Structure formats: C-alpha cells, structure tokens
Amino acid sequence: MTIAPVPMTAVAPRVSLLGPWSQRSASLISGAGLTGMAILMPAGYYGAIVPLVVPGDDVATAHNIAASPIVYLVGLVAIAVVIALDAVVSVAWYWLFRSVNPRVSAVAAWLRVVYSIVFAVAAAQLMVAFVQRDEPVRAVEALDAFNAMWLSSLGLFGVHLIVIGYLAIRAAFVAPIFGVLLVMSGIGYIVDAVGVVFDLQLPVAFGSFGFVGEVAIIVWLFVRGRRLTG
C-alpha cells in the first residue's frame, strides 16, 4: 500500500508575530502591553531617573547619576521595554480594529510605530547623559534633549489616539464613550506637545487628564475584550 504525500496546503501555517490575530488575542495582548507601560514608564523615568535630576544644578545632577548608576540604568531599561511594548500594542490594535476600517487601522498602527521610533531616538539621549556623566553640562544637555524630543513626539502619539478613538466610536463591539475618552486624551497630548514646541509654558499638563481614557480602555480590553470572538 502506498501512502499519498501530504499536500503542502495541509501543512499548518507558521504563526507570525505580525498576525493575523483574533480580536480576543489582540485585546488581551494590547491590554497586557498597556498595563506594563503604565507601570514601567512612571517607575523607570519618574521613579528612577527624575529624582536624580537637580533643577538648575548640572554638577549635582551629574554627581547623582554617577553615584547611582544601577538605579539610572534600571530606569533606562524600563523605558526601553516601554518602547518595545509600544510597538507590540501598535500591531495588536491594528488587528483589534481592522474589521472597522483596515486602512484607518493601519494608519493608526504606523503612527504609533513612528512615535515609538522617535521615542527610541529620544531615549538614546538618556544613554548619552549617562556616558557623559563626568561632564555635567553635556549630561544635562542630553537630559534636556530627551525631554524636548519625547514631549514633542507626544503630539504624534496624540494623533494616534484620536484615530484609535475614531475607530472605537465606529466599532460595534466598543461602547462609544471609550472612543470619546481616547479622542480627549489625544487632544490633551497634542496641546502639551504644541506647548513644548512653542515654549508656551502651559500651567498644566493636559495629557495627564486624558490618562483617564487610557486607563478606561485597559479595563475594557481585559473585561470585555476577552469576550470577543472575531
């Protein structure tokens, strides 16, 4: 008895990190990624790096970095992980909202990818500050460069959130309020970025108010998103 060869079409396809993902998988992966980012960014930057900075005192700032290299580098690693998670979330949200409008979803994904690249370039300045810690003026200039580049790039992130908010409003599987909150978050980030670019000295960080929308969507992704079957 001869055994017929197995046709190539019967071989299981390889699973790609870029998809296709089910909406349920995309929801859970993006929820996990956003949760990790919400923890790591405050802990890494505001918890580890910012406390080492002494406003108006370059020498003291450089001394603090030199005296706490492990703390500083842990903060830098946390930021690097956040950047990687940003890329993962961009792919996950593409698959989550692809059924609403594939082209607009792709635009949203690429906006976040570009933002992640700019964020990575900005974060490289933090490494420059560490390497230049023996030269206080250059170290602080690098820290200032990071802040300027990162805060400015948040305008691009804000545009991304507005596009995602639009998709969420149109999606049948998401309550419109979540889309509205994301749009408001995006507008807040754009206002902050404009304030940084034009040195407007805004009294408050409007993006911080919009954080409510980002937290709300994380809850939805875990609670409701896991029930999606698409």
N, C-alpha and C positions, 0 to 999 in steps of 0.2 A: 504494500500500500504506500502510495506516495503522499507526502504532505505538501499541500499547496502553500506557496510562500505567502507570508502575511503582506498585504498591500501596504504601501507607505502611508496611505490615508488612515490606516488603522492604528498607527503609532501615535501614542499620546503626545500632544504638542508640548513644547517647552514653555514653562511659565516665565513670563517676562516681568521684571520689576516695573516696567512702564505700562503694564496692562496686558489684556483687559482685566479690570477688576469689577467685581459686583458692587452695587451701591452699598450693600451692607459692609463689605470689606473696606471700601473706600471711606465709609463713615467711621468705622472703628479705628482704622489706621490714622485718619486725619485727627480724630478725637484724641488718640494717644499722643500723636505728634504735637498738637497744640497744647496739651496738658504738660508735656515735657518742656516745651518752650516757655510756658507760663511760669514754670518753676525755675528753670535753669538761667533764663535771662536776668531776672531780678537777683538771684543768688550769685551768679557769676559776675555780672557787671556792678550792680548796685551794692551787692554784699561783699564782694572781694576786691574789686578794683577801685571804685569810687571812694571808699573810706581811706585809701592810701593817698588820695589827692588833697593837697592843702592849697586852697584857692589863693592866688597871689604870691605863693612861695615856691618857686621852682626847685630850690635846693632841698627843702623839706619834703617835697613830693618825690624827688629822685631818691632821697635817702630812704623814704618809706618803702619804695619799690625794691631798692637794693636790700633792705632789711627783711623784707617778706617775699622773697622770690617764689616760694611754693604757693602762697596764697594768690599772688598775682597770676601765676601760670595756670593754677586751677580755674581761676576766673576766665582766663583766655580760652582754655579748653572747653569750658561750659558754653562760651559764646560760639566756638567752632561747631559744637554739637547742635546749637540752636540753628545755625546756618544750614547744616545738613538736614535738619528736621523741616526747615522752611521748604527745601527742595522736595522732600517727600510729601509734604502737605499739598504742594502745588500740583503734583501728579494725582494724589488722592482726590482732591476737589475737582480736578478735571473729569475724572470718571464718575464722581458723585453727581455732577450737574450736566454731564454730557447729553443726557436724554432731553434736557430742557432746550439746549441750543449748543451743538457741538463746536461751532465756530467761536461763539462768545465764550464758551467754557475754555477753549484753547487760548484765547486772548488773555483771559484771567490767569491761566496757568503760566503763560510766558511772562506776564507782568510780574508775577511773584518770583519766577526764576531770575529775571533780570535784577529785581530788587535783591535777591539773595547774592548775586554776583557782586553788586555794588557794596552790599553789606560785608562781603568777604574782603573786598579791597580795602574798605574802611577798617575792618578788624586787623588787617596787616599792620596798620599804624600802631596798634597796641603792642605788637611784637617789636616794632621799631623803638617804641618808648622803652621797652624792657632792655633791648640791646644797648640803647643809648643812655641807660640809667646813670652812667658815670659822667654824662654831660647834661646837667639839669635842664638847660634851656632847650636843647634839642628834644629831650624826653618829653617835656611839657608841650612843645610844639606838636609832637606826634600825637599826644593825647587830645590836644585841641583839634587836630586834623580829623581824628576818629569821630569826635563828637559832631563836627560840622558835616562830614560826609554822611554819617549814619542818620542824623536828624533830618538832613536834606532828603535823603533817599526814602524817608518815611512818607514823603509825598507820593512816591510811586507805589508804595505799599497801600496808601490810602485809595489810590485809583483802583488797585486790585480789589480792595474790599468793596468799593462801590459796584464794580462789575459783578462780584460774587453776590452782593446784596440784591442786585437786579435779577440774577438767576434764581436766587432763593425766593424772591417775591413771585416770580413766574412759575416756580416749581409747584406741582400739585401735592408733593409729599412734604413740603415745609410750610409751617404757618407764616404768613406774610410778615408778622411782627419781627421775626428773626432777620429777614431781609432788610427791613427798615432800620433795625438796630445796627446792622453791618454798614449800611449806607451812611448812617450818622457817624459811626466810628471812622469810616474812610474820610469823611469831610473834616473831622477833627484832626486827623493826621496831616491832611493837606494844608489846613490852616497853620498848623505848627511848623510844617516844612517851609511854607511861604514866609513865616515869621523869622525863621533861621536864615533863609537865603537873603532876605532884605533887611535883616537885623532890626526887626520891629519891636523887639523887647516886649513881647506879649506878656500880660500879667499872669496868665495861667497856661498850662499845657492842655489844650483842648482834646488831644488824643487820649489823655488819661480818663476823661469822662466817657469816651467811646469804648473803653475797655469792657464796659458792661455788656456790650453787644458781643464781644469776642468770648466772654465767659458764658453768655447765654447759649451761643452756638455750640460750645464744647459740651454743655449739658445735653443739648438736643442730640448731638452726634452719638452720645453714649446711650441715652434713654430711648429716643425714638429712632435714631438712625440704624440701630442694630436690628430693628424690625423690618427694614427694607428688604425686598426680595429681588429687585431689579438688577 
